[in-house]
């Protein structure tokens, strides 16, 4: 599994605290970096999901080296509840989620995730459903603008959408290099040095894979499966992901919003929340890691723990 460097690995392990005999889920197996570390940290059982069949195939050797301990499942993490229930698993002692695209997907030009090398305009994590090429060649200006603005946070989304429509009328847009050239010609140069195509490529990838919907479903199901004392650890890489994670965890910990005189229900006393925040603020990688791994620079780690029920006073 060369080429894959798990981000914030030390922080993930320190927060998850794997222990012998426990049952964990790596909801985003990817290159297997977290899975390998968890298996080495404790004599535990680990289930691992990935929607990319290539990732599951890559994990076969790791599973073989940990017989009976690592179980690989080809499924989206938004389907974890059903995928694990089919295998007799209804509770977990910990879940780790590494959101976004994996290094393997970015590095393989034929997958079409990156503009660093020319390849087919695909971007599908599970190799099914409409591709990025399908979106850029069929959606109208309004739909493309919405995707690029909301998922890419691109201020010049309408200009990019118009350029795409103009160029696809000449010839269908089927490669990453051509799309990147079209986008770059539509936006001003970023003084920070970020490639002008970055935000639009992110937006299309999120749309193709319904990434934000998957995150919302995955977070809800992961928290629902945690046993008392179980922990959910999530590493996000951009503000859209992190915003969803923060909102879900804060709400689960009973910290969602302040009392308002305009909302009488908010003035009622709240019962004890089922979860406790383990990170009051997102943890960030150290300087040494960001210097050696550029992907870590934008990483944010958040975690939550299901409370252990109090025993109460004897009568």
N, C-alpha and C positions, 0 to 999 in steps of 0.2 A: 504494500500500500504506500509506495513511495509517492512523494509529491503532495501528500496530505498532512497538514500540520493543524491539529485541533487547537482552537482558539481558547484562551483562558483556562487551559486544562487544570492547572493547579487550583485555581479558584473554584472551578466546577467540583472537583473532588473534595475540597475542603468544605464546601457548602452541602454537597450531597451526603457526605459521610457514609460511604458504603460499609456495610457490616456483614459478618458471616451469617449465612442462613437466610438472608433477606432476598426479596424479589424486586428487581428493577426493570425499568423500560428505557431504552435509548430510542426515542421516538423519531430520530432523524439519523439513521446509521451512517450514511455518507461514506467516508473513507474508513470508518471503524476506529478512529482515534479515541473517542470517549469510551466506546465499548471495551476496547483492549485495556484501558486504564482502570475501568471499574472492575473488570474481571481479575485484574492483577492486584487490586486494592483489598479485595475481600473474597472469601469463599461463598459467593452468592450466585443466584440464578439471574440471567439477563435475557430479556426479550428485546429484540431490535426490529424496528420497522423502517421501511423506505419505499417510496412510491416508484423509485427508479430501479428497474430490473437489473441494470448493470451493477448497482451498489450491492444488491442481494447476491449476485454471482460473485462479486469480489470478496464478500464476507465468508464464503464457503470454507476457505482455509482457516480462518480464525475460529469458526465454529467447530471445525474438525479438531483443532488443537485444544478445545475446551469442551469435550464431549459431555452432553447432558446439562451444560451450564449456559451456552449461548444458543438461542432459538431465533432464527431469522424469519421475518414475515414480510412478504411483498404487499404493502398496503400504505395508504396515506395516513398521516397521524390524525387527521380528522375522522378516521374510521377506527381508531384504536379500540374503542369500547367493543364494537362488534368483532373486530379481528381477534382480540384477546379472549372474548367470551366464547368464541367458537373453539378455543383451545383450553377452556376450563379456567381462565384467569379472570377474576373479578376485582381483585384488590392488588395494590402495589405499594412497596415501601419507598419508592422514589422514582421520579421521572426526570430525564434530562432532554431538552430540546435545543438544537442548534439550528436557528432559522435561516432561511435564505437558500441560495444556490451553493452547491458544493464545489470544492476546488477541482474535482475530477470533471464536473460538468463544464466549468469555465475553460479548462485546459484542453478539452476535446473540441476542435474546430467543427467537427461534423455534427455536434449537438446544437450549434447555432446560438449559444448563450452570449458569446463575447465578440467584440469587433476587433480584438487584437490579432486575430487571424481570420481570413475569409472562410466562410462556410455557408451551408444552407441555412436559411432564416427559419429556424425551427423553434427552439426554446422549450419544448415539452419535456417535463421531468419524467413523466411516465410513458412517453412515446405514444400517447393516444389523444384523441380529440383535435380540435383546431390548432394549427401552428401559428407562430408569429406572422409568417407569410400570409396565412389566411386572413388574419386580422388587418394587416396593412393594405391588402389588395381588395378587401370587400367592404370594410366599414366606411360609413360616411364621415364627413368632416367633423360633425358634432360629436359622434361617438369616439373618434380617434382623439379629438381634443380633450374630451373628458378623461379618457384613460391616461394620456400623457400628463395632463395637469394634476389629476388626483393621485395617481400611482407613482409618477415620476417627480412630482412637485416642480415641474418645469414651467417657468414663467412665460415662456414663449411657445406654449403648447399649440395655440392656434396656427402660428406661423409654421410650425413643424408639420401639423396635419395638412395644411394647404400645400406644402411642398411635396408631401407624400402623394396626395391626390394628383398633383400636376405631373409628377414623375411616373406614377404608375399608369397614367393615360398613355404615356409614350411606350412603356414596356413594363410588365409585371416586376415587382421588386421581390427577388427570390434569394438574395444573398446578404450576409451581414455587412460585407464591405460596402455594397451599394447603399444600403439603408443608412449606415453610419455616415457616408459621404453626404447624403441628402440632408440628414439632421444637422450635421456640422455647418452646412452652408446656410442653415436657417436660423442659427442662434449666434449671438455675439461670443467672442472668445472669453472664457472664464478666467478672471485674473488669478484664481487659485491654482490654475493649471489643470483642473479636471477636464477630461475630454468632453467636448460638447455633446457627444452622443450618449454619454453615460446615463443621464436621467431618462431619456426616451427608451433606451434598451431596458432599464430597470422596470419602467412602466409596462412595457409589453410583456416582459417575463412574468410579472405579477398577475397581469390580466390572463395570460395564457394558462397559468397554473392555479388561478383562483387562490393565490397565496394568503391573502388577508382573511378570506373566508375559512380557509384551512386552519389558520392560526386561532381564530375565535373558537372553532369547533374543537380543535385539539386542546386548547387551554381548559375549556369547560370539562371535557371528558377526562383529562389528566387529573384535574382537581377532584373530580367525582370518584375516581378510582383509588385515590390515596387512602391508605390505612391511617389510623391515628399515629401521629409522629412521622408520617410520610412526608417527603419533601419534593417539591417541583422546582427545578432549576432551569432557567431559560436564558439563552444567549441570543440577543438580537443584533442586527447590523445596520439598521437605518431607522429613522424616526417613526415611520409608519408602523413598523413591527413593534418597536419599543413602546409606542403609545398604546397599542392594543394590550401588550403584556402588562404594563403598569396599571391600566384601567381595570383589567380583570383581577389582578392581584389585590389592588387597593379595595375593590368592591368586596372580594371574598373575605378580606380581613376586617370588614365592617368600617372601612375608613372612607367610603365614597361620599364626598361632599360635606358641606356644613349645614347645620340647622338653618332653616329659613322661615321667617314669619309668613311668607307667601305659600308655604307648603306645610299645613298643620301636621301631616304625618311625620315630617322630619323632626318635630319637636317631641315626639313620643320616645320614651326610653327604649334603647335597643338592647336586645338580648346579646349574650356573648357570641362573638363570631366563631365560625368553625375553623378559621385559619389565622395564623400569625405571620406577619411579614418578617422575613429574615434579612431583607435588605431595605432599609429605610430609603436609601437612594441607590441607584444603579451602580454596581461595581464596574470599574474600568480596568483595562489591562495595564501592566506596568510599562515603564519606558523601555526596558530591555526587550520585552516581547514586541512592542510596536516597532522597534528598530529592526528586529529580525524578521518580522512577519507583517507585511503591509496590510493584510486582510484584517488584522486585529485592531487597527487604529480606530475603527468606528464601533467596536464591540461594546455591548452593555449587558451586564449580567444581573438578573433579578431572581429572587427565590421566595418561596412561601412554604409554610409547614402546617399540616393539619393538626389541630390541637388534640391532645390526649384528654378524654373526658374526665372531669374531676369525680372522685368517688363519693363526695358528699359526707355529711356528718351522720354517724350511727344514731339510731333512735334509742 
